[in-house]
Amino acid sequence: MKTLSIKGTARKVTGTKDAIDMRKTGMIPCVLYGGKEHTYFAVEEKQFAKLLYTPDAYLVTVAIDGKEFQTIVQEAQFDKVTDQLIHVDFLEAVPGKALTVKIPVVTHGSPVGVKMGGKLQVKLRRLTVKGLVNDIPDHITLEVGHIKLGESILVKDMKNEKLKFLDPANAAILAVRTTREAAPAAAATAAVGAAPTVGAAAPAAGAAAGAPAPAAAAAKKEEKPAAAKK
């Protein structure tokens, strides 16, 4: 994972009123947990610009009054009205203990289906994974060059011995959808696949040609009794 460092100051007083006063001075209340004890601290809001407003996942070194902790951002809370950052939870990355992290999805290549006029849709831009901090990558790269019209990559298609993927197994990460431009090409491809072969058409034609023969034979049989009565 990519790394980033921020500096914080331990909070001697906690509570709603203290948090509100803190935000007025440009400080964001935070809490660090996952280790031996919870640590309450505050960080300047401007330090979160690169950490939160990016698709990248970071291993964050948090320095609090001289002590350093290896962490990841577990949750960031924003005001529902103003969308202002109001609180951040950090989870300590304890050696040997698995972490649950959301990491970004990156595509590589140009799908066959897109070249036929289809559209690539990325439905899950981040995947939730669980693993040791040293085994978690910066991002997940998906090769999409082979994806045809109507095909997709599902969470259950992901293979990594060191990571466990926690999103629903049948959830589509990305797919190539048919567009108006791609519809004729898709129909032509389907028609070619459904067309009978020359060898298969010949017996059918032969059977059709021979169909009147039994009827003609039956007619002749009916004529013989009629002639005998005379």
N, C-alpha and C positions, 0 to 999 in steps of 0.2 A: 504493500500500500504506500501511497505518497505520504510524506510527513510534513507536519506543520507545527509551529510552536506559538503558544500564547502565554501571556502573563496575567495572573489574577491576584487578588487580595482577599485574605480570609475575612469572612463576615463574623463580627462579634455578636451582632444582633440579627435575629431572623423574624420573619412575620410579614404580613401584608403591607402594613404601613411603612415599614423599613424598605420593602421592595419598591413601593411606589416612589418614595423619596429618592431612592437610588437611581431609578430610571430617569428622574428629572435632571440628574447630573451627568447623564450619558453612560451610566454603568448598568450592566445587565446581571441580575442575580443568577447564580448557577449552583448546581450541586453535583458532587462527584461521589459515585457509589460503586459497589462491586468489589471493593477491597475489604479491609478489616473494619472500617468505619466510614460513615458518611462525612463528607467535607463540604461545608458551605462557603462559597466565595463569590466574588464579583469580578467581571471583566469589562473593559471598555468596549462599547458597542462596535466601534470601528474595527476592532480586531476580528470580528466575525465576517467581515465582507468577503474574504476569500474562502473562508471555511464553509459557510452556509449557502452562499449564493452561487453555487457551482454544482455541476453533476458529479464531480469527482468525490471519491471517498478518501478520507485522510486518517492516518494514525497521528493523534494530536499529543504533543508533549505540553502538559499544563504545568507551569511553574507557579506555586503558591507560597509566597513568603519564604523563598529559598529552597523549597522541596519540589521535586519534579515527579510527575506521574505520567505514565503512558496510557492514553485513553482514546476512546472514539466517541463521537457525538451520538447519543442514544435517542434524544428527542429535542426538538426546538419548538417552542410555543410562540405563536404570534397573536396579536390582538385581532379579534374577528372583525372589528370595524375599521381600524386604522392600518392593519397589517404590519404593525410595528413589532419588532422582536421584544418579548417580555421575559423569557426564561429559557435556559438551556440545561439539559441533563447530560452529564458525561458518565461513561462507563469505563472503569479502570480495566486495562488490558493486562490481566494477571497471567504470567508465564504458565503455559501448560493448560490453561482454561480456555475452552472454545468461546468464541464471540459470535453474535448474530449481527450481520451488517448488510446494508443495501449497497450494492455496487453497480455502476453504470454498464449499459450494454453498448457495444460498438460493433458496427457491421463492416464487413470487408468484402469487396467485390460488387459486381453488378448482376443481379438476378436474370436468368434467362427469360423469366416471365415479364420483366420490365422491358427487355429488348423487344418483346412481342406486343408492347403497348400497355402492359399491366402496371400496377402501382404498388410499391413496397410500403407497407404499413407496420410501424413498430408500435406494438401495443404495450409492452412492458419495457420501459426505458431503464429500469433498475430491477435487479434480481436480489431477492433476500437469500443470503447464504449463511451457513454456520461453519466455522472452522477455527483453527488456531491462527493467531494474528500473523505469524510468519508465512502462512499458507494462503492468505487472502490477497488476491491480485488487485491491481489498480482498477481493472475493468475486465469484463467478459467480452472476448472477441468472437463474433459469429461469422463464419464463412457463408455467404448467401448466393454465390455465383450459380449454384446448381438449382436454386429454387424456381419452379415453373409456375405457370398460372394456376391459381387455386391451391397451391401448396403452402405449408407453414412450418415453423419450428416451434415445438411445444416445450414446456419446462421439463417434461419427462425425457426429452431427447438429449438433455444436457448430461455430459459425462465428465466427472472429475473425482478422482479417488480421495482427494483431501478435503473436498467441500461437500456439504449437504445442501441441496436446494429446497427451500421451504415454501415457495409459492405453489399453488395448486398444480398438480402434475399435468392436467389436461389444459392448463391455461396457455394460450398462444403468445409467444414472445414477439413474433413477427409473422407476417403473411404477405403474399403477393395476390392482390385482388384484381379481378377482371374489370376493366373500364370499357366505355363505349368504343374506344379505338381498338381495344384488344378483343372485343366480342366476335367480330368476323373471323379473326385468326383462330380463335378458340373453336368456333363452329366448324371451320374448314378442317382443323386438326381432328375434331371428333368425327366428321364425315369420312375422312380418309380411313380412320380406324374402324368405322362401321361398314365400309363398302365391302361387298363379297369379293372373293378372289375369282379368277378366271376358271380355275378348276372346280370351284364350288358351284358356279353358275351353269356349267355344261350339263351336269346330271339333271338339274331342274328343268333346263330347256328340253332335254331329251324326254323327260317324263311328261312334260306338257304336250310334246308332239305326239307321243304314243297314246295319249289319253283317249282319243276318239276310237281307237282300234277295238277295244272291248265292246263299245256301244255298237259298232258296225257289225261285229260278229253276232251280237245278240239279235240284231235286226234280221240277219240272214236266217237264224234259227227259227224266227217267228214266221218267215215267209214259206218255209218248207211244209208245215202242216196245212197252210192255206192252199197250197198247190195240190196236196194229196186229196183233199175233199172233192176237187173237180174230177 
